[in-house]
């Protein structure tokens, strides 16, 4: 269900949306601390939060705002205004899970390297217009104060918070949204093709400023999944940009922009802009320029990033306060350390990390569980992760390899050759469930879908390969259909796979006569080869949950991933250019593109939604585009015992939900 009108004052009608707190007569007094555990009579329309005006109406008192001592000297010197002049007039009030926290401390995290396993730490500070709550269902206001759809979901009017400011103190207004859409997203120099999330009905979005705090998105067709996108997978791509900061870099606003870019060492203003702006907000913090870039996030980059670490400090203009009036966030600093993945476990056991789940595998669970006391942490096991998936590149440039990978018999044979039960026992202690990679939490996936061609049947696999003309030699190795030696080069990254997985699966394939060479490469190289269609196998994909399906159907059609395409980059280009470039897709892929266009316009839960979803699952399975291995895998999550306001039910930690984003890291605190 998608509600059309959402505002904090819309009261009881919205209670059905999720786990809103109970209503009671009388509210807490200002200065007290209503929490999720003890709301003290405070009523919320949305789970765990409400606007300042609503809070004060319920308490009957003005909430006195208090400041983080971190900013005391700057306020005293006049470098910063007082906190009541820094937060919006209608700040967002959080009810912390358990207690109003204490200021201070540094939240420590680990990632592998810049742009490698960093999404989880980004989730600690990220914001967008809306957020998905920890019930993983309810979309709640965040930067946006409220929104209202028109009757057919083709137009949405969004209101911002009066007095909201960027981290440099400049007002954040509707102009920053209009600038993002008109000057960045629809700028043909920066985006030759408008990103698909902003294309509906074959036309790009139109944005209109209504007033300083209000804007409207108009689409050529209904687009009910927009807010789901912004709240989940799209939470990594904020739908606004600081106009005052970026204008000087655009030729439209600065005739000398090109000249200045070249003087700075760039080829021109387009390249220069690409170095300082990125839709993936984490990527903006790579260069020294980030030290000058305003943000709305809870923390601002504090030190120039190097190969060892990134460090962030609390945003003095952050727009949220707790129920006692303290400006959030509580934790002063966030520290991201880049470390070889092989050292993650040692660092965890030594108590050197406060929260960690991304890239921890279930295989690490026994060791880190045993080390809980030594490392002073607890290990959770959010469920629902999928094991690695394998996609053969049917559009690989090499014609002989393409002939093999584009034959569905080969792909089915490779699925049948995999011994998933043995994988489960060897790699995941039998805790997983052999399955194909099908969408999670949607009503149109059946057990039959999950079990499609997951049996271990080397004989059937061999028969399919024989049928293709891949003859087995006396050495047990098959040739290609052209009679020439055939070798599959499986390049993988540790970010999306493990060497043990690649070794085991390649052994299964060798047993049916496929000569496999396994090689680990960097994530960057893998993405470059995937984009250029020169890799044999691609794996950078997250199986979509329902919110992702609703909002980003591109993850279930070629090329299935924007950053690391799986298969079909030329097909996507052909569709995007109406056949002017790229390659014409096969019929099944064409049908997926057609269905995706319609899917964007249908209401989730409707009959058409179910029909399209069912057909897309069927097409992907019957063509064995994505070979799944394991479902229902718990994922280890390490949380320091020093932290408070951690949710009791931490049910998922996944890219598609923005990792820790639903669990409100900005109200975490050190005890």
Order of alpha helices (4+ residues) and beta strands (2+ residues): beta-beta-alpha-alpha-alpha-beta-beta-alpha-beta-beta-beta-beta-alpha-beta-beta-beta-beta-alpha-alpha-alpha-alpha-beta-beta-beta-beta-alpha-beta-alpha-alpha-beta-beta-alpha-alpha-alpha-beta-alpha-alpha-beta-alpha-beta-alpha-beta-alpha-alpha-alpha-alpha-beta-beta-beta-beta
